[in-house]
C-alpha cells in the first residue's frame, strides 16, 4: 500500500489485526481498514486492482473470500494473487513450509 501510494496510486489496505493496521497507518501514513476480509464494509466496484500477496492461503474460506473480492473490483478489474509453491526447490530451509 505504501509503495503504491508513493507511485501515485490511490491505494488502500485491509488488515484484520488492529495492532498491525494501526502501526501501518502511523508508520507509513497510508489508508488501512481494520477488519477481516469477510466483514469489511467496502462498496462494490471500488477497485481497479486488488493484490493478495501470500494472503489467500491463510483464509478460512478462500472461495467465499474470492467472491467478496470479485464484488469489490470494477468491471474489467484485475485480481493479482501470489501464493507459496509447495513444490518449489529454491526456498530457504526455514521458509519452505511457511
Secondary structure, 3 states (H helix, E strand, C coil): CHHHHHCCCCCCEEECCHHHHHHHHHHHCCCEEECCHHHCCCCCCCEEEEEEECCHHHCCCHHHHHHHHHHHEEEEEEEEEECCCCCCCCCCHHHCCC
